[in-house]
Amino acid sequence: MLSEDTAGARGLWEKLWNNERKPQTLAALVLCELAEGTSAHKPDDNKEEITASRAFIEWYKKLLAMRAHKTVTHLMGRVSALNDSLPTAAKILGTAMAEANKETVAA
């Protein structure tokens, strides 16, 4: 996933999710799905959504650190679709995008 092979990583994350339902695993799976233009998985409840959203943001930060520009660009173009599965993460990314746009306009 961090090497921008979200299609390949998706299958691995899905197998992990089926075996261990951890928020970090769900976040990675949702990230891969979103990057590939799909959205099949969602948290079961609000607590899991918040935890998975936090994990999603951590994965996103790792993608930025790894300079995975292609994947980051795909994700940023699909923030509205992220709202269906991880609305907290979508809100955080949307706010960050708005702030970045303000800074770009001001510069």
SULRAJO-V163291 format. One record per pair of residues at least 12 apart in sequence whose C-alpha atoms are under 10 Angstrom apart, sorted by the first residue. I is the first residue (numbers start at 1). GAP is how many residues later the second one is. Records with the same first field share a line. If there is no record, write none. Layout:
I=GAP + GAP
This chain:
1=12 + 27 + 28 + 30 + 31 + 34 + 58 + 62 + 67 + 70
2=57 + 58 + 60 + 61 + 62 + 63 + 64 + 65 + 66 + 69
3=60 + 63 + 64 + 65 + 67 + 68
4=28 + 31 + 59 + 62 + 63 + 64 + 65 + 66 + 67 + 68
5=27 + 30 + 31 + 63 + 66
6=22 + 23 + 25 + 26 + 27 + 28 + 29 + 30 + 65
7=25 + 26 + 28 + 29
8=24
9=19 + 20 + 23 + 24
10=18 + 19 + 20 + 21 + 22 + 23 + 25 + 26
11=18 + 21 + 22
12=13 + 16 + 17
13=12 + 13 + 14 + 15 + 16 + 17 + 18 + 19
14=12 + 14 + 15 + 16 + 18 + 19 + 27
15=14
16=13
17=12 + 24
21=22 + 27
22=26 + 29 + 30
23=20 + 24 + 25 + 26 + 27 + 28 + 29 + 30 + 31 + 32 + 33
24=24 + 27 + 28 + 29 + 30 + 31 + 32 + 34 + 35
25=27 + 30 + 31
26=15 + 16 + 17 + 22 + 23 + 25 + 26 + 27 + 29 + 30 + 60
27=14 + 15 + 16 + 22 + 24 + 25 + 26 + 27 + 28 + 29 + 30 + 31 + 32 + 33 + 58 + 59 + 62
28=24 + 27 + 28 + 29 + 30 + 31 + 32
29=12 + 13 + 27
30=12 + 13 + 22 + 23 + 26 + 52 + 55 + 56
31=25 + 26 + 28 + 29 + 40 + 41 + 44 + 51 + 55
32=39 + 43
33=42 + 49
34=37 + 40 + 41 + 42 + 43 + 44 + 45 + 47 + 48 + 51
35=35 + 36 + 37 + 38 + 39 + 40 + 41 + 42 + 43
36=35 + 38 + 39 + 42
37=37 + 38 + 40 + 41 + 44
38=40 + 43 + 44
39=42 + 43 + 45 + 46
40=44 + 45
41=43 + 44 + 45
42=40 + 42 + 43 + 44
43=42 + 43
46=40 + 42
48=38
49=36 + 37 + 38 + 39 + 40
50=36 + 37 + 38 + 39
51=35 + 37 + 38
52=33 + 34 + 36 + 37
53=29 + 32 + 33 + 34 + 35 + 36 + 37 + 38 + 39
54=32 + 34 + 35 + 38
55=34
56=30 + 32 + 33 + 34
57=31 + 32 + 33 + 35 + 36
60=12 + 15 + 29 + 33
75=18
76=14 + 17 + 18 + 21
78=12
79=12 + 13 + 14 + 15 + 18
80=13 + 14
